[in-house]
Structures are given as C-alpha cells and as structure tokens.
C-alpha cells in the first residue's frame, strides 16, 4: 500500500467531493482557498489509514459503512475558534436580561455551536453571578465530538484565561498543579450546570426545551443564504415568545427570514405569526 506524503496536492475532483460532503453533512461551504486547509487537516489521517489519496478517503466516508470516520472528517474540517468572554458586550446584555427576568421558572440559555466549551462556561459564570440561587440552565451542543470531549472535561491551557475577569477566574476556576501545571479547570459547580450534547444543526432538532436566549455566534459566516434561513427558522421555533437569538458581530440576518426581527445589532426577537 503506498503512503500519502504530507502536503500531497488534492485533485480538483477530490476537493469537490469533500466540499459537497461537508456541505451536505454540516451546511458549511468551503471556498477554493480552503484546499490547503483540507490537505493540512486530512493529510495525517490518510497516512494513518494507509490510503493513497483523498479520493480513497472520500470513498470510505461516503460508503456509509464507517460512520465513525465520517464524524472524524467532520471534526477535522470544522473550524472551532472561540475564547472566554468573546464579544463581551453580549455578556453584559445577557447579565442585564437575566437580572430583569421574572422569577418562578428556570432561565434557559442554549449555546448552539459551543465548540470547546468556552462560550457555555462564560454563560454559566454570568448566570451564577446574575441569578444566584434562582434556577437556571445552560445547554450546549456542537457537531464535533472532538471539541465536545474537551468541553465536558473543562480543562484549558492557562493562556485561555486571558479574557476572564480576575474575580470570576478566582471564583469559578481552579489552577492546575503537578502534571496539570500551566492549565486551569472550570469548577465542578459550573461544570455540572452545563449540559453538553452532540448535535447536527442541519438535521431536525431533537427534543429540546424552550429557551430565553440562544447563542449562535460566528457560525453562519460559513453557510449560504438558504442554509442560514432554514437554520434560523428551526432555532426560532425553540425560543420562548420573549426569547432572543444572539449572533456574531460579523453576521446579519436582515432580509433573510420573517421568523425573527432585529431588536438591537446582533440580537433578534422571535416573530410570532398571528393565526389566520
């Protein structure tokens, strides 16, 4: 069996096949400029499997006989850039909304593309501070099983704590020592409040509660208009009547769908259609 040399170019037909597969499975559109990224992320995998080229790998994951390898390919090709308290104005807005929420039921937030967990743990810190002993829930999901493993553990390199306010870092994070030197762990009292689950947002949603706030930030920049529209409409159905959808500052839903309307930049309210 010949071995694939790292850096081997991907043929146009092979790239088109992988691009179509990623779009079909995850709704993500890859541009031509992403060819080096595809080679860089899949090259070592092909070598490990003893496959001679990307066409052989594509055939393997498209056959339907190796769903675990298909998930591995999705994990490798999904971009997961995130950090604690990213776009901090969103968390100031969330804190104020939580404080103003009526008591009597849990305040629920869903981090719909949670990556390695920094966003839902940030939400949990805000909730713990704003709501105290009042009930609250943080739900988190991602298409990548690889990043979800990191998220559930809650252990991060110390440099990832850069944007966490010092008071919250002291209160909700534990500094590692010994073999964990140079890392920090999210405290158990927060880890046990965040419910992580594997989910493909391009598929029909599983049974979920209704949410006060859904975060879907910096994800739809990889989607075309039809994919974004369908996704936003699915998510809007899981919002409470007074619920809000939060997207990234580089994104916009204006003119995309009538399911939501902009309240302030990056924050959208659900539009309830009156019965005929």
C-alpha positions as protocol buffer text, in pm:
chain_id: "A"
residue {
  index: 1
  type: UNK
  ca { x: 0 y: 0 z: 0 }
}
residue {
  index: 2
  type: UNK
  ca { x: 151 y: 336 z: -98 }
}
residue {
  index: 3
  type: UNK
  ca { x: 171 y: 605 z: 166 }
}
residue {
  index: 4
  type: UNK
  ca { x: 39 y: 956 z: 118 }
}
residue {
  index: 5
  type: UNK
  ca { x: 313 y: 1214 z: 161 }
}
residue {
  index: 6
  type: UNK
  ca { x: 203 y: 1508 z: 375 }
}
residue {
  index: 7
  type: UNK
  ca { x: 146 y: 1809 z: 154 }
}
residue {
  index: 8
  type: UNK
  ca { x: 36 y: 1600 z: -147 }
}
residue {
  index: 9
  type: UNK
  ca { x: -194 y: 1814 z: -360 }
}
residue {
  index: 10
  type: UNK
  ca { x: -562 y: 1734 z: -367 }
}
residue {
  index: 11
  type: UNK
  ca { x: -716 y: 1686 z: -712 }
}
residue {
  index: 12
  type: UNK
  ca { x: -999 y: 1918 z: -812 }
}
residue {
  index: 13
  type: UNK
  ca { x: -1245 y: 1629 z: -829 }
}
residue {
  index: 14
  type: UNK
  ca { x: -1143 y: 1507 z: -483 }
}
residue {
  index: 15
  type: UNK
  ca { x: -1180 y: 1855 z: -337 }
}
residue {
  index: 16
  type: UNK
  ca { x: -1522 y: 1898 z: -496 }
}
residue {
  index: 17
  type: UNK
  ca { x: -1630 y: 1568 z: -348 }
}
residue {
  index: 18
  type: UNK
  ca { x: -1515 y: 1664 z: 2 }
}
residue {
  index: 19
  type: UNK
  ca { x: -1669 y: 2008 z: -36 }
}
residue {
  index: 20
  type: UNK
  ca { x: -2005 y: 1856 z: -135 }
}
residue {
  index: 21
  type: UNK
  ca { x: -1990 y: 1613 z: 155 }
}
residue {
  index: 22
  type: UNK
  ca { x: -1918 y: 1885 z: 413 }
}
residue {
  index: 23
  type: UNK
  ca { x: -2199 y: 2098 z: 276 }
}
residue {
  index: 24
  type: UNK
  ca { x: -2441 y: 1807 z: 288 }
}
residue {
  index: 25
  type: UNK
  ca { x: -2345 y: 1695 z: 638 }
}
residue {
  index: 26
  type: UNK
  ca { x: -2272 y: 2027 z: 811 }
}
residue {
  index: 27
  type: UNK
  ca { x: -2404 y: 2304 z: 587 }
}
residue {
  index: 28
  type: UNK
  ca { x: -2054 y: 2451 z: 556 }
}
residue {
  index: 29
  type: UNK
  ca { x: -1937 y: 2595 z: 226 }
}
residue {
  index: 30
  type: UNK
  ca { x: -1565 y: 2560 z: 151 }
}
residue {
  index: 31
  type: UNK
  ca { x: -1407 y: 2808 z: -89 }
}
residue {
  index: 32
  type: UNK
  ca { x: -1127 y: 2717 z: -330 }
}
residue {
  index: 33
  type: UNK
  ca { x: -888 y: 2892 z: -93 }
}
residue {
  index: 34
  type: UNK
  ca { x: -955 y: 2620 z: 166 }
}
residue {
  index: 35
  type: UNK
  ca { x: -769 y: 2349 z: -29 }
}
residue {
  index: 36
  type: UNK
  ca { x: -450 y: 2387 z: 180 }
}
residue {
  index: 37
  type: UNK
  ca { x: -660 y: 2367 z: 498 }
}
residue {
  index: 38
  type: UNK
  ca { x: -823 y: 2045 z: 380 }
}
residue {
  index: 39
  type: UNK
  ca { x: -485 y: 1892 z: 296 }
}
residue {
  index: 40
  type: UNK
  ca { x: -335 y: 2004 z: 625 }
}
residue {
  index: 41
  type: UNK
  ca { x: -616 y: 1863 z: 836 }
}
residue {
  index: 42
  type: UNK
  ca { x: -677 y: 1537 z: 649 }
}
residue {
  index: 43
  type: UNK
  ca { x: -324 y: 1451 z: 536 }
}
residue {
  index: 44
  type: UNK
  ca { x: -213 y: 1286 z: 859 }
}
residue {
  index: 45
  type: UNK
  ca { x: -542 y: 1098 z: 878 }
}
residue {
  index: 46
  type: UNK
  ca { x: -493 y: 946 z: 535 }
}
residue {
  index: 47
  type: UNK
  ca { x: -138 y: 844 z: 622 }
}
residue {
  index: 48
  type: UNK
  ca { x: -260 y: 678 z: 943 }
}
residue {
  index: 49
  type: UNK
  ca { x: -524 y: 483 z: 748 }
}
residue {
  index: 50
  type: UNK
  ca { x: -279 y: 382 z: 478 }
}
residue {
  index: 51
  type: UNK
  ca { x: -478 y: 545 z: 198 }
}
residue {
  index: 52
  type: UNK
  ca { x: -303 y: 661 z: -117 }
}
residue {
  index: 53
  type: UNK
  ca { x: -511 y: 968 z: -197 }
}
residue {
  index: 54
  type: UNK
  ca { x: -806 y: 1182 z: -97 }
}
residue {
  index: 55
  type: UNK
  ca { x: -1032 y: 1000 z: -342 }
}
residue {
  index: 56
  type: UNK
  ca { x: -986 y: 677 z: -149 }
}
residue {
  index: 57
  type: UNK
  ca { x: -1067 y: 858 z: 174 }
}
residue {
  index: 58
  type: UNK
  ca { x: -1377 y: 1017 z: 22 }
}
residue {
  index: 59
  type: UNK
  ca { x: -1497 y: 676 z: -98 }
}
residue {
  index: 60
  type: UNK
  ca { x: -1452 y: 537 z: 252 }
}
residue {
  index: 61
  type: UNK
  ca { x: -1652 y: 805 z: 430 }
}
residue {
  index: 62
  type: UNK
  ca { x: -1924 y: 824 z: 162 }
}
residue {
  index: 63
  type: UNK
  ca { x: -1986 y: 448 z: 167 }
}
residue {
  index: 64
  type: UNK
  ca { x: -2195 y: 474 z: 484 }
}
residue {
  index: 65
  type: UNK
  ca { x: -2011 y: 176 z: 630 }
}
residue {
  index: 66
  type: UNK
  ca { x: -1779 y: 379 z: 851 }
}
residue {
  index: 67
  type: UNK
  ca { x: -1986 y: 648 z: 1030 }
}
residue {
  index: 68
  type: UNK
  ca { x: -1712 y: 695 z: 1290 }
}
residue {
  index: 69
  type: UNK
  ca { x: -1466 y: 802 z: 1020 }
}
residue {
  index: 70
  type: UNK
  ca { x: -1725 y: 1037 z: 870 }
}
residue {
  index: 71
  type: UNK
  ca { x: -1755 y: 1201 z: 1213 }
}
residue {
  index: 72
  type: UNK
  ca { x: -1376 y: 1222 z: 1234 }
}
residue {
  index: 73
  type: UNK
  ca { x: -1367 y: 1400 z: 897 }
}
residue {
  index: 74
  type: UNK
  ca { x: -1631 y: 1648 z: 1014 }
}
residue {
  index: 75
  type: UNK
  ca { x: -1436 y: 1705 z: 1335 }
}
residue {
  index: 76
  type: UNK
  ca { x: -1117 y: 1776 z: 1142 }
}
residue {
  index: 77
  type: UNK
  ca { x: -1275 y: 2006 z: 884 }
}
residue {
  index: 78
  type: UNK
  ca { x: -1488 y: 2209 z: 1125 }
}
residue {
  index: 79
  type: UNK
  ca { x: -1332 y: 2536 z: 1235 }
}
residue {
  index: 80
  type: UNK
  ca { x: -1363 y: 2595 z: 1611 }
}
residue {
  index: 81
  type: UNK
  ca { x: -1224 y: 2935 z: 1700 }
}
residue {
  index: 82
  type: UNK
  ca { x: -1352 y: 3054 z: 2036 }
}
residue {
  index: 83
  type: UNK
  ca { x: -1245 y: 3202 z: 2368 }
}
residue {
  index: 84
  type: UNK
  ca { x: -1391 y: 3303 z: 2704 }
}
residue {
  index: 85
  type: UNK
  ca { x: -1596 y: 3626 z: 2707 }
}
residue {
  index: 86
  type: UNK
  ca { x: -1564 y: 3667 z: 2330 }
}
residue {
  index: 87
  type: UNK
  ca { x: -1760 y: 3978 z: 2222 }
}
residue {
  index: 88
  type: UNK
  ca { x: -1806 y: 4092 z: 2584 }
}
residue {
  index: 89
  type: UNK
  ca { x: -2098 y: 4328 z: 2516 }
}
residue {
  index: 90
  type: UNK
  ca { x: -2313 y: 4022 z: 2457 }
}
residue {
  index: 91
  type: UNK
  ca { x: -2249 y: 3906 z: 2811 }
}
residue {
  index: 92
  type: UNK
  ca { x: -2324 y: 4249 z: 2955 }
}
residue {
  index: 93
  type: UNK
  ca { x: -2655 y: 4234 z: 2767 }
}
residue {
  index: 94
  type: UNK
  ca { x: -2717 y: 3878 z: 2894 }
}
residue {
  index: 95
  type: UNK
  ca { x: -2642 y: 3975 z: 3254 }
}
residue {
  index: 96
  type: UNK
  ca { x: -2895 y: 4259 z: 3239 }
}
residue {
  index: 97
  type: UNK
  ca { x: -3156 y: 4037 z: 3077 }
}
residue {
  index: 98
  type: UNK
  ca { x: -3110 y: 3771 z: 3343 }
}
residue {
  index: 99
  type: UNK
  ca { x: -3145 y: 4020 z: 3625 }
}
residue {
  index: 100
  type: UNK
  ca { x: -3466 y: 4157 z: 3475 }
}
residue {
  index: 101
  type: UNK
  ca { x: -3621 y: 3813 z: 3409 }
}
residue {
  index: 102
  type: UNK
  ca { x: -3928 y: 3719 z: 3613 }
}
residue {
  index: 103
  type: UNK
  ca { x: -3876 y: 3459 z: 3883 }
}
residue {
  index: 104
  type: UNK
  ca { x: -4063 y: 3132 z: 3905 }
}
residue {
  index: 105
  type: UNK
  ca { x: -3904 y: 2927 z: 3628 }
}
residue {
  index: 106
  type: UNK
  ca { x: -3551 y: 2842 z: 3512 }
}
residue {
  index: 107
  type: UNK
  ca { x: -3377 y: 3090 z: 3284 }
}
residue {
  index: 108
  type: UNK
  ca { x: -3253 y: 2875 z: 2994 }
}
residue {
  index: 109
  type: UNK
  ca { x: -2971 y: 2955 z: 2752 }
}
residue {
  index: 110
  type: UNK
  ca { x: -2853 y: 2739 z: 2462 }
}
residue {
  index: 111
  type: UNK
  ca { x: -2505 y: 2770 z: 2315 }
}
residue {
  index: 112
  type: UNK
  ca { x: -2595 y: 2604 z: 1985 }
}
residue {
  index: 113
  type: UNK
  ca { x: -2243 y: 2577 z: 1843 }
}
residue {
  index: 114
  type: UNK
  ca { x: -2042 y: 2558 z: 2163 }
}
residue {
  index: 115
  type: UNK
  ca { x: -1707 y: 2439 z: 2023 }
}
residue {
  index: 116
  type: UNK
  ca { x: -1466 y: 2350 z: 2307 }
}
residue {
  index: 117
  type: UNK
  ca { x: -1688 y: 2498 z: 2578 }
}
residue {
  index: 118
  type: UNK
  ca { x: -1560 y: 2850 z: 2637 }
}
residue {
  index: 119
  type: UNK
  ca { x: -1891 y: 3011 z: 2540 }
}
residue {
  index: 120
  type: UNK
  ca { x: -2126 y: 2799 z: 2756 }
}
residue {
  index: 121
  type: UNK
  ca { x: -1893 y: 2823 z: 3056 }
}
residue {
  index: 122
  type: UNK
  ca { x: -1886 y: 3200 z: 3011 }
}
residue {
  index: 123
  type: UNK
  ca { x: -2267 y: 3197 z: 3005 }
}
residue {
  index: 124
  type: UNK
  ca { x: -2265 y: 2984 z: 3321 }
}
residue {
  index: 125
  type: UNK
  ca { x: -2038 y: 3232 z: 3502 }
}
residue {
  index: 126
  type: UNK
  ca { x: -2270 y: 3517 z: 3405 }
}
residue {
  index: 127
  type: UNK
  ca { x: -2576 y: 3320 z: 3518 }
}
residue {
  index: 128
  type: UNK
  ca { x: -2421 y: 3225 z: 3851 }
}
residue {
  index: 129
  type: UNK
  ca { x: -2344 y: 3590 z: 3921 }
}
residue {
  index: 130
  type: UNK
  ca { x: -2668 y: 3740 z: 3790 }
}
residue {
  index: 131
  type: UNK
  ca { x: -2919 y: 3480 z: 3912 }
}
residue {
  index: 132
  type: UNK
  ca { x: -2756 y: 3341 z: 4224 }
}
residue {
  index: 133
  type: UNK
  ca { x: -2984 y: 3084 z: 4384 }
}
residue {
  index: 134
  type: UNK
  ca { x: -3259 y: 3129 z: 4123 }
}
residue {
  index: 135
  type: UNK
  ca { x: -3292 y: 2835 z: 3881 }
}
residue {
  index: 136
  type: UNK
  ca { x: -3103 y: 2848 z: 3553 }
}
residue {
  index: 137
  type: UNK
  ca { x: -2983 y: 2606 z: 3287 }
}
residue {
  index: 138
  type: UNK
  ca { x: -2714 y: 2619 z: 3020 }
}
residue {
  index: 139
  type: UNK
  ca { x: -2746 y: 2379 z: 2729 }
}
residue {
  index: 140
  type: UNK
  ca { x: -2460 y: 2339 z: 2479 }
}
residue {
  index: 141
  type: UNK
  ca { x: -2422 y: 2148 z: 2154 }
}
residue {
  index: 142
  type: UNK
  ca { x: -2178 y: 2103 z: 1868 }
}
residue {
  index: 143
  type: UNK
  ca { x: -2137 y: 1891 z: 1557 }
}
residue {
  index: 144
  type: UNK
  ca { x: -1780 y: 1799 z: 1654 }
}
residue {
  index: 145
  type: UNK
  ca { x: -1740 y: 1515 z: 1902 }
}
residue {
  index: 146
  type: UNK
  ca { x: -1372 y: 1607 z: 1938 }
}
residue {
  index: 147
  type: UNK
  ca { x: -1435 y: 1953 z: 2080 }
}
residue {
  index: 148
  type: UNK
  ca { x: -1720 y: 1827 z: 2297 }
}
residue {
  index: 149
  type: UNK
  ca { x: -1476 y: 1596 z: 2477 }
}
residue {
  index: 150
  type: UNK
  ca { x: -1268 y: 1899 z: 2572 }
}
residue {
  index: 151
  type: UNK
  ca { x: -1577 y: 2095 z: 2670 }
}
residue {
  index: 152
  type: UNK
  ca { x: -1709 y: 1828 z: 2905 }
}
residue {
  index: 153
  type: UNK
  ca { x: -1374 y: 1799 z: 3084 }
}
residue {
  index: 154
  type: UNK
  ca { x: -1343 y: 2177 z: 3123 }
}
residue {
  index: 155
  type: UNK
  ca { x: -962 y: 2179 z: 3138 }
}
residue {
  index: 156
  type: UNK
  ca { x: -785 y: 2455 z: 2943 }
}
residue {
  index: 157
  type: UNK
  ca { x: -434 y: 2594 z: 2895 }
}
residue {
  index: 158
  type: UNK
  ca { x: -373 y: 2884 z: 3132 }
}
residue {
  index: 159
  type: UNK
  ca { x: -337 y: 3132 z: 2846 }
}
residue {
  index: 160
  type: UNK
  ca { x: -704 y: 3070 z: 2761 }
}
residue {
  index: 161
  type: UNK
  ca { x: -797 y: 3252 z: 3084 }
}
residue {
  index: 162
  type: UNK
  ca { x: -676 y: 3584 z: 2942 }
}
residue {
  index: 163
  type: UNK
  ca { x: -1024 y: 3735 z: 2894 }
}
residue {
  index: 164
  type: UNK
  ca { x: -1188 y: 3602 z: 3211 }
}
residue {
  index: 165
  type: UNK
  ca { x: -1233 y: 3881 z: 3470 }
}
residue {
  index: 166
  type: UNK
  ca { x: -999 y: 3818 z: 3761 }
}
residue {
  index: 167
  type: UNK
  ca { x: -1278 y: 3792 z: 4019 }
}
residue {
  index: 168
  type: UNK
  ca { x: -1459 y: 3526 z: 3814 }
}
residue {
  index: 169
  type: UNK
  ca { x: -1136 y: 3342 z: 3740 }
}
residue {
  index: 170
  type: UNK
  ca { x: -1068 y: 3315 z: 4112 }
}
residue {
  index: 171
  type: UNK
  ca { x: -1423 y: 3216 z: 4195 }
}
residue {
  index: 172
  type: UNK
  ca { x: -1502 y: 2966 z: 3921 }
}
residue {
  index: 173
  type: UNK
  ca { x: -1168 y: 2824 z: 3802 }
}
residue {
  index: 174
  type: UNK
  ca { x: -904 y: 2606 z: 3968 }
}
residue {
  index: 175
  type: UNK
  ca { x: -537 y: 2648 z: 3881 }
}
residue {
  index: 176
  type: UNK
  ca { x: -363 y: 2324 z: 3793 }
}
residue {
  index: 177
  type: UNK
  ca { x: -53 y: 2191 z: 3964 }
}
residue {
  index: 178
  type: UNK
  ca { x: 173 y: 1890 z: 3923 }
}
residue {
  index: 179
  type: UNK
  ca { x: 103 y: 1730 z: 3586 }
}
residue {
  index: 180
  type: UNK
  ca { x: -169 y: 1993 z: 3529 }
}
residue {
  index: 181
  type: UNK
  ca { x: 72 y: 2283 z: 3574 }
}
residue {
  index: 182
  type: UNK
  ca { x: 1 y: 2552 z: 3316 }
}
residue {
  index: 183
  type: UNK
  ca { x: -370 y: 2475 z: 3295 }
}
residue {
  index: 184
  type: UNK
  ca { x: -693 y: 2558 z: 3477 }
}
residue {
  index: 185
  type: UNK
  ca { x: -1014 y: 2364 z: 3540 }
}
residue {
  index: 186
  type: UNK
  ca { x: -1367 y: 2502 z: 3541 }
}
residue {
  index: 187
  type: UNK
  ca { x: -1506 y: 2446 z: 3890 }
}
residue {
  index: 188
  type: UNK
  ca { x: -1739 y: 2149 z: 3934 }
}
residue {
  index: 189
  type: UNK
  ca { x: -2027 y: 2371 z: 4047 }
}
residue {
  index: 190
  type: UNK
  ca { x: -2031 y: 2519 z: 3695 }
}
residue {
  index: 191
  type: UNK
  ca { x: -1941 y: 2205 z: 3500 }
}
residue {
  index: 192
  type: UNK
  ca { x: -2236 y: 2019 z: 3644 }
}
residue {
  index: 193
  type: UNK
  ca { x: -2473 y: 2301 z: 3538 }
}
residue {
  index: 194
  type: UNK
  ca { x: -2384 y: 2285 z: 3166 }
}
residue {
  index: 195
  type: UNK
  ca { x: -2550 y: 2008 z: 2963 }
}
residue {
  index: 196
  type: UNK
  ca { x: -2339 y: 1913 z: 2658 }
}
residue {
  index: 197
  type: UNK
  ca { x: -2472 y: 1706 z: 2369 }
}
residue {
  index: 198
  type: UNK
  ca { x: -2368 y: 1614 z: 2018 }
}
residue {
  index: 199
  type: UNK
  ca { x: -2598 y: 1776 z: 1762 }
}
residue {
  index: 200
  type: UNK
  ca { x: -2601 y: 1848 z: 1391 }
}
residue {
  index: 201
  type: UNK
  ca { x: -2797 y: 2170 z: 1342 }
}
residue {
  index: 202
  type: UNK
  ca { x: -2855 y: 2082 z: 976 }
}
residue {
  index: 203
  type: UNK
  ca { x: -3079 y: 1793 z: 1083 }
}
residue {
  index: 204
  type: UNK
  ca { x: -3421 y: 1808 z: 1253 }
}
residue {
  index: 205
  type: UNK
  ca { x: -3363 y: 1919 z: 1610 }
}
residue {
  index: 206
  type: UNK
  ca { x: -3401 y: 1666 z: 1892 }
}
residue {
  index: 207
  type: UNK
  ca { x: -3648 y: 1722 z: 2172 }
}
residue {
  index: 208
  type: UNK
  ca { x: -3542 y: 2041 z: 2349 }
}
residue {
  index: 209
  type: UNK
  ca { x: -3697 y: 2284 z: 2597 }
}
residue {
  index: 210
  type: UNK
  ca { x: -3784 y: 2640 z: 2502 }
}
residue {
  index: 211
  type: UNK
  ca { x: -3512 y: 2896 z: 2562 }
}
residue {
  index: 212
  type: UNK
  ca { x: -3487 y: 3252 z: 2685 }
}
residue {
  index: 213
  type: UNK
  ca { x: -3172 y: 3305 z: 2480 }
}
residue {
  index: 214
  type: UNK
  ca { x: -2999 y: 3109 z: 2203 }
}
residue {
  index: 215
  type: UNK
  ca { x: -2639 y: 3191 z: 2112 }
}
residue {
  index: 216
  type: UNK
  ca { x: -2537 y: 3109 z: 1754 }
}
residue {
  index: 217
  type: UNK
  ca { x: -2234 y: 3329 z: 1703 }
}
residue {
  index: 218
  type: UNK
  ca { x: -1971 y: 3333 z: 1430 }
}
residue {
  index: 219
  type: UNK
  ca { x: -2104 y: 3014 z: 1272 }
}
residue {
  index: 220
  type: UNK
  ca { x: -2328 y: 3128 z: 988 }
}
residue {
  index: 221
  type: UNK
  ca { x: -2044 y: 3303 z: 808 }
}
residue {
  index: 222
  type: UNK
  ca { x: -1970 y: 2953 z: 670 }
}
residue {
  index: 223
  type: UNK
  ca { x: -2328 y: 2899 z: 544 }
}
residue {
  index: 224
  type: UNK
  ca { x: -2505 y: 3008 z: 228 }
}
residue {
  index: 225
  type: UNK
  ca { x: -2833 y: 3204 z: 246 }
}
residue {
  index: 226
  type: UNK
  ca { x: -3065 y: 2903 z: 214 }
}
residue {
  index: 227
  type: UNK
  ca { x: -2880 y: 2712 z: 487 }
}
residue {
  index: 228
  type: UNK
  ca { x: -2886 y: 3014 z: 720 }
}
residue {
  index: 229
  type: UNK
  ca { x: -3257 y: 3074 z: 662 }
}
residue {
  index: 230
  type: UNK
  ca { x: -3354 y: 2715 z: 737 }
}
residue {
  index: 231
  type: UNK
  ca { x: -3136 y: 2705 z: 1048 }
}
residue {
  index: 232
  type: UNK
  ca { x: -3262 y: 3034 z: 1193 }
}
residue {
  index: 233
  type: UNK
  ca { x: -3620 y: 2923 z: 1143 }
}
residue {
  index: 234
  type: UNK
  ca { x: -3554 y: 2594 z: 1323 }
}
residue {
  index: 235
  type: UNK
  ca { x: -3392 y: 2775 z: 1613 }
}
residue {
  index: 236
  type: UNK
  ca { x: -3667 y: 3037 z: 1633 }
}
residue {
  index: 237
  type: UNK
  ca { x: -3916 y: 2758 z: 1699 }
}
residue {
  index: 238
  type: UNK
  ca { x: -3724 y: 2677 z: 2021 }
}
residue {
  index: 239
  type: UNK
  ca { x: -3740 y: 3033 z: 2156 }
}
residue {
  index: 240
  type: UNK
  ca { x: -3991 y: 3139 z: 2417 }
}
residue {
  index: 241
  type: UNK
  ca { x: -4226 y: 3414 z: 2298 }
}
residue {
  index: 242
  type: UNK
  ca { x: -3998 y: 3670 z: 2464 }
}
residue {
  index: 243
  type: UNK
  ca { x: -3682 y: 3479 z: 2370 }
}
residue {
  index: 244
  type: UNK
  ca { x: -3386 y: 3622 z: 2180 }
}
residue {
  index: 245
  type: UNK
  ca { x: -3134 y: 3487 z: 1927 }
}
residue {
  index: 246
  type: UNK
  ca { x: -2779 y: 3623 z: 1951 }
}
residue {
  index: 247
  type: UNK
  ca { x: -2545 y: 3610 z: 1651 }
}
residue {
  index: 248
  type: UNK
  ca { x: -2189 y: 3733 z: 1592 }
}
residue {
  index: 249
  type: UNK
  ca { x: -2096 y: 4094 z: 1517 }
}
residue {
  index: 250
  type: UNK
  ca { x: -1975 y: 3996 z: 1169 }
}
residue {
  index: 251
  type: UNK
  ca { x: -2312 y: 3840 z: 1082 }
}
residue {
  index: 252
  type: UNK
  ca { x: -2655 y: 3973 z: 986 }
}
residue {
  index: 253
  type: UNK
  ca { x: -2999 y: 3821 z: 936 }
}
residue {
  index: 254
  type: UNK
  ca { x: -3160 y: 4128 z: 783 }
}
residue {
  index: 255
  type: UNK
  ca { x: -3384 y: 4034 z: 492 }
}
residue {
  index: 256
  type: UNK
  ca { x: -3315 y: 3663 z: 542 }
}
residue {
  index: 257
  type: UNK
  ca { x: -3633 y: 3542 z: 712 }
}
residue {
  index: 258
  type: UNK
  ca { x: -3951 y: 3670 z: 871 }
}
residue {
  index: 259
  type: UNK
  ca { x: -3909 y: 3433 z: 1167 }
}
residue {
  index: 260
  type: UNK
  ca { x: -3703 y: 3686 z: 1363 }
}
residue {
  index: 261
  type: UNK
  ca { x: -3657 y: 4062 z: 1365 }
}
residue {
  index: 262
  type: UNK
  ca { x: -3363 y: 4267 z: 1484 }
}
residue {
  index: 263
  type: UNK
  ca { x: -3405 y: 4426 z: 1825 }
}
residue {
  index: 264
  type: UNK
  ca { x: -3054 y: 4568 z: 1853 }
}
residue {
  index: 265
  type: UNK
  ca { x: -2745 y: 4483 z: 1644 }
}
residue {
  index: 266
  type: UNK
  ca { x: -2676 y: 4106 z: 1667 }
}
residue {
  index: 267
  type: UNK
  ca { x: -2983 y: 4039 z: 1887 }
}
residue {
  index: 268
  type: UNK
  ca { x: -3304 y: 3915 z: 1725 }
}
residue {
  index: 269
  type: UNK
  ca { x: -3652 y: 3863 z: 1869 }
}
residue {
  index: 270
  type: UNK
  ca { x: -3882 y: 3582 z: 1765 }
}
residue {
  index: 271
  type: UNK
  ca { x: -4173 y: 3694 z: 1545 }
}
residue {
  index: 272
  type: UNK
  ca { x: -4494 y: 3519 z: 1635 }
}
residue {
  index: 273
  type: UNK
  ca { x: -4725 y: 3475 z: 1337 }
}
residue {
  index: 274
  type: UNK
  ca { x: -5086 y: 3551 z: 1422 }
}
residue {
  index: 275
  type: UNK
  ca { x: -5325 y: 3262 z: 1346 }
}
residue {
  index: 276
  type: UNK
  ca { x: -5545 y: 3311 z: 1042 }
}
